[in-house]
Amino acid sequence: MALLGERFGERLRERAPIGALIKRVLPRTLFGRSLLIIVTPLILLQIVTAWVFFERHWDTVSVRLARGLAGDIAATYDMMRQNPTPEGRQAAFQFANHYFTITVDYREGAIFKNEPEPDSGRLERVLREALGEAMRRPIHLDDTPERDVLIDIQLPDGVLHVVAPKKRLFTSTTYLFVAMMAGSSLILFAVAMIFMRNQVSPIRRLAAAADALGKGLEVASFRIQGATEVRQAATAFNLMRNRLQRQVSQRTEMLAGVSHDLRTPLTRMKLQLAMLESHPGIDELRDDVSEMERMVEGYLAFARGEGTEQPSRTDLREILDDVVNAARRQGTNIRLAADGALMLTMRKEGVRRCLANLVGNAARHGRHVEVSARRHAAAVEVSIDDDGPGIPEDARDTVFRPFYRLDESRNVETGGVGLGLTIARDVVHGHGGEIFLEDSPLGGLRARIRLPV
């Protein structure tokens, strides 16, 4: 069993490169693959039809044409034998030239060398067989001339030399059939392309709408059309989009409403604390109220991140300049390295909030921060590096959870309320991008954002 398993594995490994090669050769788009499915059987059918036609053509038409030419030559020879005088031969030759369209000459006393004939084509073999049946004499053929076939027939007292036009051995139906096959194939291919393009077009529009929804762009209702399966997918997409928009709207309104309502009692508590006289524990209570107020502001910022800001064409470089300058004013040692204009379709305030949160985290935990932005193919990458302690690799997914902090003491001096990275990730995902936490060349943490152009 082990030996059989090894042999089976070897066969699979041998076939793997072939399968990979086939995948590279095959078209990747649905349009290309659909055309291939339609065109491949059509081509195979044309090949089989052409093969059968030519087989029948050469077996019937060519044989009949060759036999007809052989019969004309035999008839000319019979007329020569009936009147062997020079005048009779000349009359037979004129008759053959006029009615058989062949040129005949008699070389009295000539003998051609009886050498083995070279391997000839199929048409020449058919003509040789037909002449052999009609004349039963040694025959020599030469089809090297462009338009004629030279035929020498050994007679008892000389050689009968015949010049026959090649068109007597060919028929124009061959070229007509090839032209009809090629023309019909092109027409069918063009019709298939038109129909397949119409069928693939709704799928492309659905993919574009899904991509726009993933980037947080407004997706207007598009017309549902196409095949039944495509219509079902488009209908499901519309329902999914409506559910997502309703869910996000309800979540945002609820979070914003709760956070707004909490401001009122917090404001009353601050006023009452301000009116109280000094008392043991009053400072700790003020700190708790201040922390609660920061938490409420964080909730509101989180809600605004999922708000109704409309995307617009914006230069990301300008936003980075503003965020970096604001960090410098707060005493952060930060450096920016970016390409020129980095135009993107984005929610400007949401992206600004995302970058400010990431830069703030880097400045809070490191002494030196570096920000870089580069365009890579169809995306823009922004990297924020610091030389702080970093984040353990097994916790880099967990820190994106709302209200999660590595410092369990929740000391406001070591971090916020645990919504900064959550807001950043939601903003990036809302633009169809990705955010990654990696090791930084500076020794700390790198936050890398990839936004599609």
HUHUSUL-V991861 format. One record per helix or strand. SS is the DSSP state (@ for helix, = for strand). FROM is the first residue (numbers start at 1). TO is the last residue. If there is no record, write none. Layout:
ss | from | to
SS | FROM | TO
SS | FROM | TO
This chain:
ss | from | to
@ | 2 | 25
@ | 30 | 82
@ | 86 | 99
= | 102 | 108
@ | 122 | 135
= | 139 | 142
= | 148 | 155
= | 158 | 165
@ | 166 | 168
@ | 173 | 214
@ | 228 | 275
@ | 282 | 305
= | 312 | 315
@ | 316 | 329
= | 334 | 338
= | 343 | 346
@ | 348 | 365
= | 369 | 376
= | 379 | 386
@ | 393 | 395
@ | 398 | 400
@ | 420 | 430
= | 434 | 439
= | 445 | 452
